[in-house]
């Protein structure tokens, strides 16, 4: 194996969105740093099952203004159909 081509693998502390922490090994940052998560399994819709429409930089308002759609119609169109 070649020397000096692999990243340094060290321990860091990961802080979840609710404030809980755990230690893990990674190549991110420096030894002993804290990685603060913005999205994790405790708040991400893929894990929680909640559906949210996030308005990033006014995109929803721009869409609704351009196409004349209401937010209620957009939410209904985004929801998967329920089969009985």
Secondary structure, DSSP 8 states (H G I E B T S, - for coil): --SS-S---EEEEEE-TTS-EEEEEESSS-TT-EEE-SS-TTT-HHHH--------TTHHHHHHHHH---HHHHHHHHS-----
